[in-house]
Amino acid sequence: QVQLVESGGGSVQPGGSLRLSCAVSANIFSFDTVGWYRQAPEKQRELVVTISRGGVTNYADSVKGRFTISRDIAKNIVYLQMNSLKPEDTAIYYCKAERGAHYWGQGSQVTVSS
């Protein structure tokens, strides 16, 4: 059973930064893609960014230039560096891995507020 465990969420003021981590219980390269999604209150879950096995990234327009996905292959951890945070980035952030089946983490709350 694949497990994904997120960490690193919290509260930050607008303009601040946070880094989320997603520890994966399997080899990251065994997945077609890994990435981050988010769900704000009363909204549908939406893509933030994904990265393919080959390293191709797909960012949502709303986070381009502010968020960066990266991988630690040796540790099987996926990171999301979030800079210049805005109140509209407030959401629960979920890590996801796909290889036919979809695997989700439990979510990590990010709150951006002054």
GIHUZI-V617573 format. One record per pair of residues at least 24 apart in sequence whose C-alpha atoms are under 8 Angstrom apart, sorted by the first residue. I is the first residue (numbers start at 1). J is the second residue. If there is no record, write none. Layout:
# GIHUZI-V617573
I J
I J
This chain:
# GIHUZI-V617573
2 26
2 103
3 103
3 104
3 105
4 95
4 96
4 103
4 104
4 105
4 106
5 95
5 105
5 106
5 107
6 94
6 95
6 105
6 106
6 107
6 108
7 108
8 108
9 108
9 109
9 110
10 108
10 109
10 110
10 111
11 110
11 111
11 112
11 113
12 110
12 111
12 112
12 113
12 114
13 85
13 112
13 113
13 114
14 84
14 85
14 86
14 87
14 112
14 113
14 114
15 83
15 84
15 85
15 86
16 83
16 84
16 85
17 81
17 82
17 83
17 84
17 85
18 81
18 82
18 83
19 79
19 80
19 81
19 82
20 79
20 80
20 81
20 82
21 77
21 78
21 79
21 80
22 77
22 78
22 79
22 95
22 105
23 75
23 76
23 77
23 78
24 76
24 77
24 78
25 76
26 76
27 73
27 76
28 53
28 73
28 76
28 77
29 53
29 73
30 99
31 97
31 98
31 99
32 97
32 98
32 99
33 97
33 98
33 99
34 78
34 95
34 96
34 97
34 98
35 69
35 78
35 95
35 96
35 97
36 80
36 93
36 94
36 95
36 96
37 93
37 94
37 95
37 96
38 91
38 92
38 93
38 94
39 91
39 92
39 93
40 90
40 91
40 92
41 91
85 112
86 112
86 113
87 111
87 112
87 113
88 112
